[in-house]
Amino acid sequence: MTEPILSLRDIEKRFPGVHALRGVSFDVRPGEVHALLGENGAGKSTLIKIISGVHRPDSGTMTLDGKPVHFSNPNDAQNRGIATIYQELGLYPELIGAENIFMGHAPRRRFGPFSIVDWPEMERRAREILADLNIHDLDVRRKVGTLNVGNRQRVEIAKALSFNARILIMDEPTAALTEADVERLFDIVRLLRERGVGIIYISHRLNEVFELADRVTVLRDGQYVDTMAVKDVAEPELISMMVGRTIDNLFPKMHAEIGEVVLEVRDLKREPHTRGVSFSVRAGEIVGIAGLVGSGRSETAQIVFGTLPAESGEILISGQPVKIRHPAEAVAHGIAYVPEDRGLQGLVRAMTLRENNSMAVLKEVSRSTFIQYGSEKAMALEAIRQLAIRATGPEQIANKLSGGNQQKVVVSKWLASKPKLLIMDEPTRGVDVGAKSEIHRLMSQLAAENGLAVLMISSELPEILGMSDRVLVMREGRIAAEFTRAEATQERIAAAMMSDNGAAPAAAQGAAS
């Protein structure tokens, strides 16, 4: 077997109050994709930050090409051929692609006693790197901020390769990509593997692991669990290794009595995002909205919640027409919204769990103009108990929570407002498999036991199929098809997302009333 490029043995790392890594071992070989899996908080991020020079281990050894190495900072790791592409890309949106690719090491030429950036040479090299990745449709002179997410990620990969990276770390690289961009990314990963680059691949999407990876290493609670060839392991076994228990049902859908219509939308328009959208959601019902990125799914939810104004159309709550011009009016009508981007739109990450949890109901925890700390704390403790939020306590800073627990805080914040309708946009994006199951269970329980109407938007068809009582498919700003739970299949939904040929049977089309 090929000797590892990089090898870590018995790595220990502590932070105040947290034993992040306990005797973890890991290696990556040239020309392999090595998946690193684990729940949020398992130690994956700490391990890759040690590999990339952000953190130094408290103990243990790290060798590169068989020789001990110690990285004092990310530049040390980068200069030794280790590049990291984080989920939140580290690019400068106001600079062009070529500048981002060669940031900090642009080619220069002499100009008298000075040296200046050699712009033509920098652009030429940038195009050369992209062409080497079979990328020919990306203009290196365009500002990165004007590129779509997929092309920004390609710029990030080219930037890594401009340092002659031999090891490429990819942290949740497909989280915000369209299906077409995911396929293009996979092609690049396979190309790099063929060229001998060692790739450390982190993802919560197990289908990607089985499609791309050669080996997989699992961490749990900061400890090494096992490393094995992907061909020798099945998905249930991986899940059990990650969470320390068997998850028998990732989509624990409970039977619910479907009640009266809570939300009805009639001919909602806001060009070009929505073009005459009509549908309804009943008490106790989970209605899933599927569709490609850009189909108008999220914009429809934002119009209902008042963050985007509608140009025309009608919204009814419990049969009564209402005007929703901003979120405060939506909340007053019993609507809650868990947004797609919890970090930017759902949480104030620098504030505590307690402060975030009460944000939607400040009047209830205030007397006169003063917030009552005791009431706020009691509410946070109840949320921690009810939603099984894993935190040190109400005063933990939100940004220090794992992704799944951050999502639970966003949900608990809105549940405190006692809504009639809960809109959940990508409810489990970037969340590990254990937290996914818990969020699904909570969603189902709220619908079945509390009669909550749930409108769920998701890019993951298994989630749509597993949790929805009805499925709406959006395409180009319109409802293209509607399926009952019994009628919905992955093939039917995918066909409806892509073309008119996949439309639902006539009996199932249109808005349910």
C-alpha positions in Angstrom: 0.0 0.0 0.0 1.1 3.6 -0.7 2.8 5.3 2.2 0.9 8.2 3.7 1.9 11.8 2.7 0.7 13.0 6.1 0.3 11.0 9.3 -1.0 12.0 12.7 -0.7 9.8 15.8 -2.2 10.1 19.3 -3.2 13.8 18.8 -4.4 15.5 22.0 -6.0 19.0 22.1 -7.7 20.8 25.0 -9.5 24.1 25.2 -10.8 25.7 28.4 -13.5 23.3 29.6 -13.3 21.1 26.5 -11.2 18.0 25.7 -11.5 18.4 21.9 -9.3 15.6 20.8 -8.3 12.5 22.7 -5.6 10.3 21.2 -6.7 10.8 17.6 -4.8 9.1 14.7 -5.3 9.9 11.0 -3.4 9.8 7.7 -3.9 10.5 4.1 -2.2 8.9 1.1 -1.4 10.3 -2.3 -4.1 9.9 -4.8 -6.9 9.0 -2.3 -10.0 10.7 -1.0 -10.1 10.1 2.7 -13.5 11.0 4.3 -13.5 12.4 7.8 -16.9 11.8 9.5 -18.5 12.5 12.8 -21.3 14.5 14.4 -21.0 18.2 15.0 -18.6 18.5 18.0 -16.9 15.2 17.3 -13.5 17.0 16.7 -13.3 17.1 12.9 -12.8 20.9 12.8 -10.2 20.8 15.5 -8.3 18.1 13.7 -8.3 19.9 10.3 -7.2 23.1 12.0 -4.2 21.2 13.5 -3.4 19.8 10.0 -3.7 23.3 8.5 -1.6 25.1 11.1 -4.4 27.0 12.8 -4.0 25.1 16.1 -1.0 23.3 17.6 -1.6 20.0 19.3 -0.9 19.6 23.0 0.7 16.2 22.3 1.1 13.6 19.7 3.1 13.5 16.5 2.5 14.7 12.9 4.8 13.6 10.0 4.9 14.8 6.4 6.7 12.4 4.0 7.8 10.4 7.0 9.5 13.4 8.8 8.2 15.1 11.9 6.6 18.5 11.2 5.4 21.4 13.4 3.2 24.1 11.9 3.3 27.5 13.8 0.6 29.0 11.5 -1.4 28.4 8.4 1.4 29.8 6.2 3.7 27.1 7.4 1.2 24.4 6.4 0.5 26.1 3.1 4.2 26.3 2.2 4.4 22.6 2.8 1.6 21.9 0.3 -1.4 21.7 2.6 -4.5 23.8 1.5 -7.9 24.0 3.2 -11.1 25.0 1.6 -13.6 25.9 4.4 -17.4 25.9 4.0 -17.3 29.7 4.3 -15.0 30.6 1.4 -12.1 32.9 2.2 -12.2 35.1 -0.9 -12.3 38.8 -1.4 -15.5 39.7 -3.3 -14.3 43.0 -4.6 -11.1 41.6 -6.2 -11.0 39.7 -9.5 -10.5 35.9 -9.7 -6.8 36.1 -10.6 -6.1 38.4 -7.6 -7.8 35.9 -5.3 -6.0 32.9 -6.8 -2.6 34.6 -6.2 -3.3 36.5 -3.1 -0.1 37.0 -1.2 2.2 35.5 -3.9 1.4 37.3 -7.1 4.0 37.2 -9.8 6.1 40.3 -9.9 8.4 42.1 -12.3 11.1 44.7 -11.9 10.2 48.3 -12.6 13.4 50.3 -12.0 14.3 50.0 -8.4 10.9 48.6 -7.5 8.9 45.4 -8.2 5.3 45.6 -9.3 2.6 43.0 -9.8 2.8 41.4 -13.2 -0.9 41.5 -14.1 -0.7 39.8 -17.5 1.4 37.0 -16.1 -0.9 36.6 -13.1 -4.0 36.3 -15.3 -2.1 33.9 -17.6 -1.2 31.6 -14.7 -4.7 31.8 -13.3 -6.2 30.7 -16.6 -3.5 27.9 -16.8 -4.5 26.5 -13.4 -8.2 26.6 -14.3 -7.6 25.0 -17.7 -5.6 22.3 -15.9 -8.8 21.6 -14.0 -10.8 21.5 -17.2 -12.4 24.8 -16.3 -12.7 27.0 -19.4 -15.8 29.1 -18.7 -14.6 31.2 -15.8 -13.4 34.7 -16.5 -10.4 35.4 -14.2 -11.0 39.2 -14.7 -14.4 39.1 -13.1 -14.9 40.2 -9.6 -15.4 37.2 -7.4 -18.5 38.8 -5.8 -20.3 38.6 -9.2 -19.7 34.9 -9.5 -22.1 32.2 -8.5 -21.2 29.9 -5.5 -20.0 27.1 -7.8 -17.5 29.4 -9.6 -16.4 31.0 -6.3 -15.5 27.5 -5.1 -13.6 26.8 -8.3 -11.6 30.0 -7.6 -10.9 28.7 -4.1 -9.6 25.3 -5.5 -7.4 27.1 -8.0 -6.1 29.3 -5.2 -5.1 26.1 -3.3 -3.4 24.6 -6.3 -1.5 27.8 -7.0 0.6 26.8 -3.9 1.2 23.4 -5.4 -1.0 21.7 -2.8 -0.3 18.0 -2.3 -3.0 17.7 0.3 -6.4 19.4 -0.1 -8.9 19.6 2.8 -12.5 20.2 1.8 -14.9 21.1 4.5 -18.6 20.6 3.5 -17.8 21.6 0.0 -21.3 20.9 -1.5 -23.4 22.6 1.2 -24.5 25.5 -0.9 -24.1 24.1 -4.4 -26.6 23.2 -7.1 -26.8 19.6 -8.3 -24.9 20.7 -11.5 -22.2 22.4 -9.5 -21.9 19.3 -7.3 -21.2 17.1 -10.3 -18.6 19.5 -11.6 -17.0 19.6 -8.2 -16.9 15.7 -8.1 -15.2 15.8 -11.5 -12.5 18.1 -10.1 -12.0 15.9 -7.1 -11.6 12.8 -9.2 -9.1 14.6 -11.5 -7.0 15.7 -8.5 -7.1 12.2 -7.1 -5.8 10.9 -10.4 -2.9 13.4 -10.2 -1.8 12.1 -6.8 -3.3 14.8 -4.6 -4.4 13.5 -1.2 -7.9 14.8 -0.4 -9.4 15.0 3.1 -13.2 15.2 2.5 -15.6 16.3 5.3 -19.4 16.0 4.6 -22.6 15.2 6.4 -24.0 13.7 3.2 -23.1 10.1 3.3 -24.1 9.5 -0.4 -21.1 11.7 -1.3 -18.8 9.6 0.9 -19.9 6.4 -0.9 -19.6 8.0 -4.3 -16.2 9.7 -3.9 -14.1 8.3 -0.9 -11.6 5.5 -0.8 -11.3 5.4 3.0 -13.3 6.8 5.8 -12.3 7.7 9.4 -14.9 8.3 12.1 -14.5 10.5 15.2 -16.9 10.6 18.1 -16.8 12.9 21.1 -13.2 13.8 20.2 -12.0 10.2 20.0 -10.9 8.0 17.1 -13.4 5.3 16.4 -12.2 3.5 13.3 -10.8 3.8 9.7 -11.9 1.4 7.0 -12.3 1.1 3.2 -15.5 2.6 2.0 -16.3 -0.6 0.0 -16.2 -2.5 3.3 -18.8 -0.5 5.2 -22.5 0.1 4.9 -24.4 3.3 5.7 -26.2 2.0 8.9 -22.8 0.9 10.3 -21.3 4.4 9.6 -24.2 6.1 11.3 -23.9 3.9 14.3 -20.2 4.6 14.5 -20.8 8.3 14.4 -23.5 8.6 16.9 -22.7 5.7 19.2 -26.2 4.2 18.8 -28.4 2.9 16.0 -30.7 5.3 14.3 -33.5 3.1 13.2 -35.5 5.9 11.5 -33.9 9.0 10.2 -37.4 10.3 9.2 -39.6 9.5 12.3 -42.9 10.6 10.7 -45.7 10.4 13.2 -49.4 10.1 12.3 -51.1 13.5 12.6 -54.8 14.5 12.4 -55.0 17.0 9.6 -57.1 20.0 10.6 -58.3 23.3 9.2 -56.4 25.4 6.7 -53.9 27.6 8.6 -52.2 29.2 5.6 -53.6 29.8 2.1 -51.7 31.6 -0.6 -53.5 32.8 -3.7 -51.8 33.9 -6.9 -48.7 35.3 -5.1 -46.5 37.2 -7.5 -43.1 38.9 -7.2 -41.3 38.8 -10.5 -39.1 37.0 -11.4 -39.1 34.8 -8.2 -42.8 33.9 -7.9 -45.3 34.0 -10.8 -48.8 33.2 -9.5 -48.1 30.8 -6.6 -51.1 29.2 -4.9 -51.1 26.5 -2.1 -52.3 25.8 1.4 -51.0 24.3 4.6 -53.3 22.7 7.2 -53.0 22.3 11.0 -51.0 19.2 11.8 -49.7 18.9 8.2 -46.1 19.0 6.9 -46.0 20.4 3.4 -42.7 20.0 1.6 -41.5 22.3 -1.2 -38.9 20.8 -3.6 -37.3 22.6 -6.5 -33.9 23.5 -8.0 -32.0 26.5 -6.6 -33.6 29.6 -8.2 -37.0 28.0 -8.5 -38.5 30.5 -6.1 -38.8 28.2 -3.0 -37.1 30.5 -0.5 -38.5 33.7 -2.0 -42.1 32.3 -1.5 -41.4 31.7 2.2 -39.8 35.1 2.5 -42.9 36.8 1.0 -45.2 34.9 3.4 -43.0 36.0 6.3 -42.8 39.6 5.1 -39.1 39.9 4.4 -39.9 40.3 0.7 -43.0 42.3 -0.4 -45.4 40.7 -2.8 -46.4 42.6 -5.9 -49.8 41.0 -6.0 -51.7 38.1 -4.6 -53.4 37.2 -1.4 -52.4 35.6 1.9 -55.0 34.2 4.3 -54.4 33.0 7.8 -57.2 30.7 9.2 -59.4 31.9 6.4 -58.9 35.6 7.0 -57.1 37.8 4.4 -54.1 39.5 6.0 -51.5 42.1 4.9 -47.9 41.0 5.7 -45.5 43.8 4.9 -42.7 43.0 7.4 -41.8 40.1 9.8 -43.4 41.7 12.8 -46.8 41.5 11.1 -46.1 37.9 10.3 -45.2 37.1 13.9 -48.4 38.8 15.0 -50.4 36.5 12.8 -48.7 33.4 14.3 -46.0 32.7 11.6 -42.5 31.7 12.5 -39.6 31.3 10.1 -36.4 29.3 10.5 -34.2 30.7 7.7 -31.9 28.9 5.3 -28.8 30.5 6.7 -28.9 30.1 10.4 -25.6 31.9 10.9 -26.5 35.1 9.2 -30.3 35.2 9.4 -31.3 33.0 12.3 -28.8 33.8 15.1 -26.8 36.6 16.5 -23.7 34.4 16.8 -21.8 36.6 19.3 -24.7 36.5 21.8 -25.6 33.8 24.3 -28.0 30.9 23.9 -30.2 32.7 26.4 -30.3 36.0 24.5 -30.9 34.3 21.2 -33.7 32.1 22.6 -35.8 35.1 23.8 -35.2 37.3 20.8 -38.7 36.7 19.2 -40.6 37.2 22.5 -38.8 40.1 24.3 -42.1 41.6 25.4 -42.8 38.4 27.4 -39.5 38.5 29.3 -39.5 42.3 29.9 -41.0 44.6 32.5 -41.3 48.1 31.3 -38.2 48.6 29.2 -36.0 46.1 31.1 -35.4 42.5 30.2 -35.9 40.2 33.2 -32.9 38.0 33.4 -34.6 35.3 35.5 -37.5 34.9 33.0 -35.1 34.8 30.1 -32.9 32.2 31.8 -35.9 30.0 32.7 -37.1 30.1 29.1 -33.6 29.1 27.9 -33.4 26.2 30.4 -36.8 24.9 29.2 -35.6 25.1 25.6 -32.4 23.2 26.4 -34.5 20.5 28.1 -37.3 20.3 25.5 -35.1 20.3 22.4 -32.2 18.4 24.0 -29.8 21.2 23.1 -26.2 20.2 24.0 -24.7 23.2 25.6 -22.7 24.1 28.7 -25.7 26.2 29.8 -27.8 29.3 28.9 -24.8 31.5 28.8 -22.9 29.6 26.1 -22.1 31.8 23.1 -24.2 30.7 20.1 -21.1 30.5 17.8 -19.5 27.9 20.1 -22.4 25.5 19.7 -22.3 22.8 17.0 -24.3 23.3 13.8 -27.1 21.0 14.9 -27.5 22.7 18.3 -27.4 26.2 16.7 -30.3 25.0 14.5 -32.2 23.9 17.6 -31.7 27.3 19.2 -33.2 29.0 16.1 -36.2 26.6 16.3 -36.6 27.1 20.0 -36.6 30.9 19.5 -39.6 30.7 17.2 -41.4 28.0 19.2 -41.4 30.5 22.1 -43.7 32.7 20.1 -46.3 29.9 20.0 -46.8 30.0 16.2 -49.7 28.5 14.2 -47.4 28.0 11.1 -43.7 27.1 11.2 -41.7 27.7 8.0 -38.4 25.8 7.9 -36.0 26.5 5.0 -33.4 23.8 4.7 -34.0 22.7 8.3 -31.0 20.2 8.4 -28.4 21.8 6.1 -24.9 21.3 7.5 -26.3 19.2 10.4 -24.9 15.8 11.4 -27.0 12.7 11.0 -27.9 12.4 14.7 -29.1 16.0 14.9 -31.0 15.5 11.7 -33.0 12.7 13.2 -33.7 14.8 16.3 -34.9 17.8 14.3 -37.1 15.6 12.1 -38.6 14.0 15.3 -39.3 17.4 16.7 -40.9 18.6 13.5 -43.1 15.6 13.4 -44.0 15.8 17.1 -45.0 19.5 16.8 -47.3 18.7 13.9 -48.8 15.5 15.4 -49.2 16.6 19.0 -49.5 20.4 18.9 -51.3 20.7 15.5 -48.6 23.0 14.2 -48.8 23.6 10.4 -45.3 23.1 8.9 -44.0 24.4 5.6 -40.6 22.8 4.9 -38.3 23.7 2.1 -35.5 21.3 1.3 -33.0 20.4 -1.4 -32.7 16.8 -0.1 -35.3 14.7 -1.7 -35.1 11.9 1.0 -36.0 14.6 3.5 -38.9 15.8 1.4 -40.2 12.2 0.9 -39.6 11.1 4.5 -41.2 14.0 6.3 -44.0 15.5 4.0 -47.7 14.8 4.0 -47.9 16.6 0.7 -45.1 17.7 -1.7 -45.2 20.8 -3.9 -42.6 21.1 -6.7 -41.6 24.6 -7.8 -40.0 25.5 -11.1 -39.3 28.9 -12.5 -41.4 30.7 -9.9 -44.5 28.5 -10.2 -46.0 25.4 -8.6 -45.1 22.8 -11.3 -46.7 19.8 -9.6 -48.2 18.5 -6.3 -48.1 15.0 -4.9 -49.7 13.3 -2.0 -47.4 11.4 0.3 -48.5 8.1 -1.3 -47.9 9.4 -4.9 -44.5 11.1 -4.2 -41.4 9.3 -5.5 -37.9 10.6 -6.0 -38.2 10.0 -9.8 -41.6 11.9 -10.0 -40.3 14.9 -8.0 -37.1 15.1 -9.9 -38.9 15.0 -13.2 -41.3 17.7 -12.2 -38.3 19.9 -11.0 -36.7 19.6 -14.4 -39.5 19.7 -17.0 -43.2 19.8 -17.7 -43.1 16.1 -18.6 -42.8 15.3 -14.8 -46.0 17.1 -13.8 -48.2 15.3 -11.3 -51.4 13.5 -12.3 -54.3 16.0 -12.9 -56.1 14.9 -9.7 -53.1 15.9 -7.6 -52.2 19.2 -9.3 -53.1 22.6 -8.0 -53.4 24.0 -4.5 -55.1 21.9 -2.0 -57.9 23.6 -0.1 
